[in-house]
Amino acid sequence: MITVFGSINLDIVMPVDTLPEPGETVLGHDYLMIPGGKGANQACATALAGSQTHMFGQVGDDGFATEALRLLDENGVDLSGVVHGEHPTGCATIWVDASGENEIVVASGANMQVNARDVPDSALTKDHYLLLQMEIDPKQNWALIERAHARGTKTMLSVAPAGIVPENILEKVDILLFNELEGQAVARNVGMDEPTPTRLPRAMSERYDLTCILTMGGAGALCCGPDGAWSVPALPISPVDSTGAGDAFAGTLAANLDQGRPIDEALRWAAVTSGITCRTKGSQNTIPSKDDVARELDQLPAIKKLA
């Protein structure tokens, strides 16, 4: 069982030849309106990977809300925990250049009204994984992590976008995910002598007794935890749009752990899912099904166990 607590957005994706510099106007040819938000993306990924998923978040009482929830509903995510409030549905504008790199601006709207009190104890049991991200009020994340830890719920925090994570929260998280920039922000806040990015997962794992995963885009990922350490390659692809790839990785990882796979196998499924997501423009709409991922598992180079 997966409980996802986080953001729900409608993404407006604008393909451009090059990303604009400050003060520069860049013309594009078209745009896409796609369901998004890091919380919703992860919930969609866990559902597509085959896990029963319950989404907790908030949208507005507006036209964007229906579209923002559409793919979650189509993929069988339980939306009974989504509140329809007074603030507008969150919206993200995403610029994607010809190489697949992106820049994103998010208007949080209703996401900043998400409250940990809306998650009942029945969604925080020893049989659940709780997934959280950083697109809502962080105080609500911390309050829910405290409750989940006390009840024995396994927690996974994606530090995306980059933000500060209190040390007492790091001591209660089971799995921590970040990219290089996000990891540096976490390390600075806890006074850690900033190791090189590739050494940070081991340093975090040893200091806080958690599983720490560093995602590195086309260079793959590094994972260090109580069960060992692995170097995870990226799926060989020609990227079109990396939006949502990190969320797809996190959601698929959680779903495979939820289904009983060992972490090295779960990392393999997550890496392939993330790679497939980068082949198409968009975010939530690009996350592949479990069957689609299974067909490409043998295309991923071998995961290396580290000493």
C-alpha beads as a LAMMPS data file, in Angstrom:
LAMMPS data file: protein, C-alpha beads

307 atoms
306 bonds

1 atom types
1 bond types

-500.0 500.0 xlo xhi
-500.0 500.0 ylo yhi
-500.0 500.0 zlo zhi

Masses

1 110.0

Atoms # bond

1 1 1 0.000 0.000 0.000
2 1 1 1.276 3.457 -0.951
3 1 1 0.241 6.752 0.619
4 1 1 1.352 9.827 -1.326
5 1 1 1.228 13.219 0.380
6 1 1 2.042 16.169 -1.822
7 1 1 1.407 18.490 -4.705
8 1 1 -1.053 18.303 -7.584
9 1 1 -0.557 20.663 -10.529
10 1 1 -1.599 21.284 -14.060
11 1 1 1.573 21.607 -16.152
12 1 1 1.799 23.917 -19.156
13 1 1 4.730 22.602 -21.189
14 1 1 6.356 24.848 -23.805
15 1 1 8.982 23.313 -26.107
16 1 1 11.627 25.850 -27.201
17 1 1 14.830 25.650 -29.193
18 1 1 16.894 27.162 -26.353
19 1 1 16.069 28.112 -22.771
20 1 1 15.827 31.897 -22.243
21 1 1 18.455 33.970 -20.483
22 1 1 17.270 36.566 -17.918
23 1 1 15.406 39.319 -19.766
24 1 1 15.251 37.314 -22.994
25 1 1 12.049 36.378 -24.835
26 1 1 12.077 33.047 -26.666
27 1 1 9.338 32.067 -29.106
28 1 1 7.921 28.545 -29.164
29 1 1 5.537 26.918 -31.602
30 1 1 2.999 25.198 -29.356
31 1 1 2.289 24.061 -25.809
32 1 1 0.798 21.119 -23.927
33 1 1 -1.458 21.103 -20.863
34 1 1 -0.656 17.976 -18.824
35 1 1 -1.450 16.754 -15.290
36 1 1 1.590 17.162 -13.032
37 1 1 2.881 18.068 -9.595
38 1 1 5.553 16.014 -7.885
39 1 1 3.115 14.322 -5.532
40 1 1 0.660 13.446 -8.273
41 1 1 3.462 12.269 -10.563
42 1 1 4.749 9.893 -7.898
43 1 1 1.235 8.613 -7.201
44 1 1 0.699 7.951 -10.891
45 1 1 4.034 6.116 -11.078
46 1 1 3.265 3.886 -8.090
47 1 1 -0.136 2.996 -9.519
48 1 1 1.272 2.238 -12.983
49 1 1 3.923 0.079 -11.318
50 1 1 1.154 -2.027 -9.782
51 1 1 0.728 -0.797 -6.197
52 1 1 -2.518 0.267 -4.576
53 1 1 -2.145 4.029 -4.124
54 1 1 -3.958 6.675 -2.050
55 1 1 -3.303 10.343 -2.899
56 1 1 -3.597 13.134 -0.323
57 1 1 -3.396 16.713 -1.571
58 1 1 -5.489 19.714 -2.526
59 1 1 -6.815 21.326 -5.712
60 1 1 -9.022 24.335 -6.340
61 1 1 -12.690 24.520 -7.231
62 1 1 -11.798 25.462 -10.797
63 1 1 -11.458 24.168 -14.336
64 1 1 -7.831 23.135 -13.888
65 1 1 -8.712 20.672 -11.108
66 1 1 -10.508 18.150 -13.325
67 1 1 -7.637 17.962 -15.787
68 1 1 -5.024 17.885 -13.012
69 1 1 -6.664 14.772 -11.538
70 1 1 -7.532 13.039 -14.805
71 1 1 -4.590 10.641 -15.154
72 1 1 -4.609 9.763 -11.467
73 1 1 -8.243 8.777 -11.800
74 1 1 -7.673 6.872 -15.038
75 1 1 -4.836 4.887 -13.449
76 1 1 -6.843 3.859 -10.408
77 1 1 -5.388 6.122 -7.719
78 1 1 -7.720 6.575 -4.733
79 1 1 -8.570 10.298 -4.753
80 1 1 -10.840 10.350 -1.710
81 1 1 -8.085 12.159 0.210
82 1 1 -7.893 15.062 -2.272
83 1 1 -9.496 18.233 -0.900
84 1 1 -11.212 20.741 -3.212
85 1 1 -10.476 24.089 -1.540
86 1 1 -10.795 27.831 -2.090
87 1 1 -7.322 28.420 -3.532
88 1 1 -6.633 27.843 -7.241
89 1 1 -5.235 24.549 -8.473
90 1 1 -1.438 24.603 -8.618
91 1 1 0.070 25.368 -12.010
92 1 1 3.569 24.880 -13.402
93 1 1 5.029 26.389 -16.554
94 1 1 7.768 24.202 -18.001
95 1 1 10.182 25.227 -20.730
96 1 1 11.959 22.354 -22.492
97 1 1 14.817 22.902 -24.937
98 1 1 15.892 20.793 -27.904
99 1 1 18.261 18.686 -25.765
100 1 1 15.583 17.812 -23.203
101 1 1 16.791 20.174 -20.457
102 1 1 14.111 22.191 -18.701
103 1 1 13.336 25.191 -16.518
104 1 1 10.227 25.185 -14.326
105 1 1 8.241 27.859 -12.480
106 1 1 5.471 26.697 -10.126
107 1 1 2.517 28.703 -8.802
108 1 1 1.684 26.638 -5.724
109 1 1 -1.938 27.707 -5.220
110 1 1 -3.915 25.067 -3.324
111 1 1 -0.784 22.984 -2.696
112 1 1 0.253 25.308 0.124
113 1 1 -3.010 24.502 1.918
114 1 1 -2.293 20.749 2.126
115 1 1 -2.492 19.649 5.761
116 1 1 -1.069 16.580 7.475
117 1 1 -4.264 16.324 9.513
118 1 1 -6.081 15.246 6.336
119 1 1 -4.178 11.926 6.355
120 1 1 -5.901 9.429 8.688
121 1 1 -4.010 6.950 10.830
122 1 1 -5.449 4.167 8.650
123 1 1 -3.148 5.355 5.831
124 1 1 -0.101 5.195 8.130
125 1 1 0.429 1.564 9.068
126 1 1 3.377 -0.814 9.025
127 1 1 2.087 -2.111 5.680
128 1 1 2.280 1.318 4.007
129 1 1 4.978 3.323 2.277
130 1 1 4.574 7.083 2.684
131 1 1 5.943 9.228 -0.160
132 1 1 6.580 12.950 0.309
133 1 1 8.183 15.758 -1.739
134 1 1 8.930 19.465 -1.229
135 1 1 6.220 21.305 -3.217
136 1 1 3.970 21.852 -0.181
137 1 1 4.436 23.584 3.185
138 1 1 7.412 21.662 4.623
139 1 1 6.001 21.912 8.148
140 1 1 3.161 19.653 7.044
141 1 1 5.689 17.128 5.713
142 1 1 7.552 17.110 9.004
143 1 1 4.355 16.696 11.023
144 1 1 3.304 13.711 8.911
145 1 1 6.754 12.094 9.009
146 1 1 6.687 12.323 12.812
147 1 1 3.307 10.548 12.887
148 1 1 4.336 7.958 10.320
149 1 1 7.583 7.145 12.130
150 1 1 5.735 6.672 15.413
151 1 1 3.361 4.215 13.723
152 1 1 6.071 2.206 11.940
153 1 1 5.237 3.432 8.434
154 1 1 8.125 3.316 5.955
155 1 1 8.845 6.833 4.670
156 1 1 10.453 8.076 1.460
157 1 1 11.275 11.785 1.106
158 1 1 12.247 13.319 -2.237
159 1 1 14.067 16.590 -1.533
160 1 1 12.682 18.140 -4.709
161 1 1 12.695 21.000 -5.230
162 1 1 15.777 21.694 -3.117
163 1 1 15.054 22.660 0.466
164 1 1 16.101 22.378 4.082
165 1 1 15.401 19.134 5.950
166 1 1 15.744 19.333 9.759
167 1 1 18.150 16.879 11.350
168 1 1 15.448 15.340 13.556
169 1 1 13.461 14.535 10.398
170 1 1 16.448 12.906 8.703
171 1 1 16.652 10.630 11.727
172 1 1 13.086 9.426 11.047
173 1 1 13.157 8.995 7.241
174 1 1 13.791 5.532 5.783
175 1 1 14.677 6.533 2.201
176 1 1 16.034 9.920 1.100
177 1 1 16.289 10.900 -2.565
178 1 1 17.951 13.954 -4.065
179 1 1 19.979 15.181 -7.034
180 1 1 23.371 16.857 -6.629
181 1 1 22.007 20.372 -5.987
182 1 1 19.351 19.113 -3.581
183 1 1 21.842 16.945 -1.717
184 1 1 24.206 19.866 -1.194
185 1 1 21.360 21.910 0.322
186 1 1 20.565 19.120 2.784
187 1 1 24.238 18.672 3.729
188 1 1 24.835 22.378 4.318
189 1 1 21.825 22.670 6.611
190 1 1 23.021 19.911 8.953
191 1 1 26.586 21.253 9.074
192 1 1 28.063 18.343 7.172
193 1 1 31.497 18.945 5.688
194 1 1 30.252 18.783 2.147
195 1 1 31.721 15.664 0.570
196 1 1 31.869 15.374 -3.190
197 1 1 28.378 14.662 -4.572
198 1 1 29.143 11.005 -5.244
199 1 1 30.262 10.468 -1.632
200 1 1 27.233 12.191 -0.138
201 1 1 24.857 9.176 -0.230
202 1 1 27.234 7.068 1.868
203 1 1 27.884 9.933 4.288
204 1 1 24.144 10.545 4.749
205 1 1 23.401 6.844 5.089
206 1 1 26.027 6.309 7.764
207 1 1 25.151 9.428 9.723
208 1 1 21.367 8.927 9.792
209 1 1 20.993 5.159 9.313
210 1 1 18.851 5.522 6.198
211 1 1 18.932 4.544 2.550
212 1 1 20.142 7.518 0.503
213 1 1 19.877 7.756 -3.275
214 1 1 21.593 10.346 -5.460
215 1 1 20.078 10.709 -8.934
216 1 1 22.435 12.009 -11.624
217 1 1 20.379 12.157 -14.806
218 1 1 22.177 10.517 -17.688
219 1 1 24.955 9.351 -15.333
220 1 1 22.518 7.119 -13.435
221 1 1 22.170 6.949 -9.655
222 1 1 24.050 5.965 -6.511
223 1 1 22.359 4.199 -3.608
224 1 1 23.804 3.576 -0.150
225 1 1 21.967 2.032 2.764
226 1 1 21.899 -0.655 5.442
227 1 1 21.535 -3.365 2.778
228 1 1 24.543 -2.246 0.742
229 1 1 25.599 0.214 -1.934
230 1 1 25.007 0.183 -5.694
231 1 1 25.888 2.162 -8.783
232 1 1 22.830 2.251 -11.039
233 1 1 23.318 3.050 -14.729
234 1 1 20.876 5.080 -16.786
235 1 1 18.848 3.561 -19.596
236 1 1 20.633 4.355 -22.893
237 1 1 18.303 6.853 -24.596
238 1 1 18.213 10.076 -26.557
239 1 1 16.331 12.329 -24.096
240 1 1 13.510 14.553 -25.307
241 1 1 12.218 15.910 -21.977
242 1 1 13.457 15.072 -18.466
243 1 1 10.427 16.591 -16.699
244 1 1 8.983 14.134 -14.196
245 1 1 11.778 11.599 -14.561
246 1 1 12.813 11.926 -10.912
247 1 1 9.217 11.473 -9.766
248 1 1 8.851 8.404 -11.969
249 1 1 12.034 6.979 -10.443
250 1 1 10.835 7.600 -6.876
251 1 1 7.332 6.247 -7.409
252 1 1 8.488 3.126 -9.202
253 1 1 11.141 2.454 -6.564
254 1 1 8.548 2.688 -3.783
255 1 1 6.076 0.456 -5.625
256 1 1 8.632 -2.274 -6.206
257 1 1 9.758 -2.193 -2.585
258 1 1 6.098 -2.294 -1.574
259 1 1 5.711 -5.420 -3.714
260 1 1 8.602 -7.145 -1.943
261 1 1 11.458 -6.758 -4.415
262 1 1 14.956 -6.304 -2.953
263 1 1 16.308 -2.807 -3.328
264 1 1 18.744 -3.582 -6.164
265 1 1 15.900 -4.982 -8.292
266 1 1 13.649 -2.073 -7.339
267 1 1 16.393 0.337 -8.433
268 1 1 16.567 -1.424 -11.785
269 1 1 12.824 -0.983 -12.381
270 1 1 13.069 2.650 -11.275
271 1 1 15.969 3.435 -13.614
272 1 1 14.231 1.957 -16.649
273 1 1 10.978 3.768 -15.849
274 1 1 12.831 7.063 -15.469
275 1 1 14.619 6.578 -18.782
276 1 1 11.451 5.771 -20.718
277 1 1 9.814 8.870 -19.232
278 1 1 12.493 11.071 -20.844
279 1 1 11.658 9.933 -24.371
280 1 1 8.435 11.957 -24.663
281 1 1 7.398 15.545 -23.973
282 1 1 5.444 16.015 -20.771
283 1 1 5.565 14.703 -17.231
284 1 1 2.824 12.528 -15.766
285 1 1 1.603 11.507 -19.221
286 1 1 5.007 10.001 -20.078
287 1 1 5.239 7.514 -17.193
288 1 1 5.166 3.967 -18.642
289 1 1 3.115 1.020 -17.474
290 1 1 4.628 -1.914 -15.599
291 1 1 4.407 -4.065 -18.745
292 1 1 6.198 -1.436 -20.844
293 1 1 9.005 -1.271 -18.295
294 1 1 9.303 -5.052 -18.114
295 1 1 9.903 -5.221 -21.871
296 1 1 12.954 -2.948 -21.568
297 1 1 14.570 -4.205 -18.369
298 1 1 17.223 -6.098 -20.318
299 1 1 18.258 -2.837 -22.052
300 1 1 19.675 -1.457 -18.796
301 1 1 23.373 -2.212 -18.201
302 1 1 24.166 -4.196 -15.075
303 1 1 23.868 -2.559 -11.678
304 1 1 27.207 -2.670 -9.827
305 1 1 27.444 -3.607 -6.157
306 1 1 29.887 -1.281 -4.403
307 1 1 32.197 -2.135 -1.545

Bonds

1 1 1 2
2 1 2 3
3 1 3 4
4 1 4 5
5 1 5 6
6 1 6 7
7 1 7 8
8 1 8 9
9 1 9 10
10 1 10 11
11 1 11 12
12 1 12 13
13 1 13 14
14 1 14 15
15 1 15 16
16 1 16 17
17 1 17 18
18 1 18 19
19 1 19 20
20 1 20 21
21 1 21 22
22 1 22 23
23 1 23 24
24 1 24 25
25 1 25 26
26 1 26 27
27 1 27 28
28 1 28 29
29 1 29 30
30 1 30 31
31 1 31 32
32 1 32 33
33 1 33 34
34 1 34 35
35 1 35 36
36 1 36 37
37 1 37 38
38 1 38 39
39 1 39 40
40 1 40 41
41 1 41 42
42 1 42 43
43 1 43 44
44 1 44 45
45 1 45 46
46 1 46 47
47 1 47 48
48 1 48 49
49 1 49 50
50 1 50 51
51 1 51 52
52 1 52 53
53 1 53 54
54 1 54 55
55 1 55 56
56 1 56 57
57 1 57 58
58 1 58 59
59 1 59 60
60 1 60 61
61 1 61 62
62 1 62 63
63 1 63 64
64 1 64 65
65 1 65 66
66 1 66 67
67 1 67 68
68 1 68 69
69 1 69 70
70 1 70 71
71 1 71 72
72 1 72 73
73 1 73 74
74 1 74 75
75 1 75 76
76 1 76 77
77 1 77 78
78 1 78 79
79 1 79 80
80 1 80 81
81 1 81 82
82 1 82 83
83 1 83 84
84 1 84 85
85 1 85 86
86 1 86 87
87 1 87 88
88 1 88 89
89 1 89 90
90 1 90 91
91 1 91 92
92 1 92 93
93 1 93 94
94 1 94 95
95 1 95 96
96 1 96 97
97 1 97 98
98 1 98 99
99 1 99 100
100 1 100 101
101 1 101 102
102 1 102 103
103 1 103 104
104 1 104 105
105 1 105 106
106 1 106 107
107 1 107 108
108 1 108 109
109 1 109 110
110 1 110 111
111 1 111 112
112 1 112 113
113 1 113 114
114 1 114 115
115 1 115 116
116 1 116 117
117 1 117 118
118 1 118 119
119 1 119 120
120 1 120 121
121 1 121 122
122 1 122 123
123 1 123 124
124 1 124 125
125 1 125 126
126 1 126 127
127 1 127 128
128 1 128 129
129 1 129 130
130 1 130 131
131 1 131 132
132 1 132 133
133 1 133 134
134 1 134 135
135 1 135 136
136 1 136 137
137 1 137 138
138 1 138 139
139 1 139 140
140 1 140 141
141 1 141 142
142 1 142 143
143 1 143 144
144 1 144 145
145 1 145 146
146 1 146 147
147 1 147 148
148 1 148 149
149 1 149 150
150 1 150 151
151 1 151 152
152 1 152 153
153 1 153 154
154 1 154 155
155 1 155 156
156 1 156 157
157 1 157 158
158 1 158 159
159 1 159 160
160 1 160 161
161 1 161 162
162 1 162 163
163 1 163 164
164 1 164 165
165 1 165 166
166 1 166 167
167 1 167 168
168 1 168 169
169 1 169 170
170 1 170 171
171 1 171 172
172 1 172 173
173 1 173 174
174 1 174 175
175 1 175 176
176 1 176 177
177 1 177 178
178 1 178 179
179 1 179 180
180 1 180 181
181 1 181 182
182 1 182 183
183 1 183 184
184 1 184 185
185 1 185 186
186 1 186 187
187 1 187 188
188 1 188 189
189 1 189 190
190 1 190 191
191 1 191 192
192 1 192 193
193 1 193 194
194 1 194 195
195 1 195 196
196 1 196 197
197 1 197 198
198 1 198 199
199 1 199 200
200 1 200 201
201 1 201 202
202 1 202 203
203 1 203 204
204 1 204 205
205 1 205 206
206 1 206 207
207 1 207 208
208 1 208 209
209 1 209 210
210 1 210 211
211 1 211 212
212 1 212 213
213 1 213 214
214 1 214 215
215 1 215 216
216 1 216 217
217 1 217 218
218 1 218 219
219 1 219 220
220 1 220 221
221 1 221 222
222 1 222 223
223 1 223 224
224 1 224 225
225 1 225 226
226 1 226 227
227 1 227 228
228 1 228 229
229 1 229 230
230 1 230 231
231 1 231 232
232 1 232 233
233 1 233 234
234 1 234 235
235 1 235 236
236 1 236 237
237 1 237 238
238 1 238 239
239 1 239 240
240 1 240 241
241 1 241 242
242 1 242 243
243 1 243 244
244 1 244 245
245 1 245 246
246 1 246 247
247 1 247 248
248 1 248 249
249 1 249 250
250 1 250 251
251 1 251 252
252 1 252 253
253 1 253 254
254 1 254 255
255 1 255 256
256 1 256 257
257 1 257 258
258 1 258 259
259 1 259 260
260 1 260 261
261 1 261 262
262 1 262 263
263 1 263 264
264 1 264 265
265 1 265 266
266 1 266 267
267 1 267 268
268 1 268 269
269 1 269 270
270 1 270 271
271 1 271 272
272 1 272 273
273 1 273 274
274 1 274 275
275 1 275 276
276 1 276 277
277 1 277 278
278 1 278 279
279 1 279 280
280 1 280 281
281 1 281 282
282 1 282 283
283 1 283 284
284 1 284 285
285 1 285 286
286 1 286 287
287 1 287 288
288 1 288 289
289 1 289 290
290 1 290 291
291 1 291 292
292 1 292 293
293 1 293 294
294 1 294 295
295 1 295 296
296 1 296 297
297 1 297 298
298 1 298 299
299 1 299 300
300 1 300 301
301 1 301 302
302 1 302 303
303 1 303 304
304 1 304 305
305 1 305 306
306 1 306 307
